């Protein structure tokens, strides 16, 4: 068991997700954190985005290229 304390003592546990698929951009074995509570939104991090061929982010949209 591992536990991390983030963002002013919000508890989080590291996991490996078998598959993450967003708009057809599928990545396997993605390292992630499960946060018990305290974050108003889910986050899509570099453990996923960094394994795509490309991505672009603007204030209006996030474009993923598998």
Secondary structure, DSSP 8 states (H G I E B T S, - for coil): ---EEETTTEEEEEEEEEEEEETTEEEEEEEEEEE-S--SS----HHHHTTSSEEEE-SS-EEEE-
